[in-house]
Amino acid sequence: MIGLRRIVIGGALAWGAVAVAWAASASDMQKLAESQGCFSCHAINHKKVGPAYTAVAQRYAHNPNAAAILQDAILNGHQGTWGVIPMPAYAPDGYLNPHQALDLAKWILSLKPKP
Ligand code: HEC
């Protein structure tokens, strides 16, 4: 009985650690997006010049290539999925490397609309 309780407590601790680690990296992504000016055209929950990030997450929710598609859009720019205004490319001037763009893509895909 005592053994079982230990396992349960250990499991709860492990989950806590995972949640904290993810929260830290989500706030890092938010800071990176802020520093790159993403929020001058995007918001998490509503449309600005570009689509709301939660709308992007919903649109690609069932697309197995979503992270790669969004990484490419961030690095090379994109036009036509959400309207006529283009998304600027972030690779050419060295603003973002592919690793950062993939992290941003995964972060955007993890965002859930507010109920
Ligand atoms: C000058 C305005 C502008 C800025 C700055 C901007 N975006 Fe965009 N973004 C757009 C527009 C407009 C679209 C819609 C493009 C389309 O219709 O294909 C878009 C689309 C996107 C998409 C969806 C792409 C797709 O294929 O559906 C993602 C993801 C995205 N932006 C992320 C970012 C990130 C991350 C940054 C900062 C590094 C950023 N954007 C900065 C205007 C902007």
Residues whose N, C-alpha, C, O or C-beta is under 5 A from the ligand:
A	BS01	HEC	Q36 G37 C38 C41 V49 G50 P51 V56 I69 L70 A73 I74 H78 Q79 G80 T81 W82 G83 I85 P86 M87 P88 L104
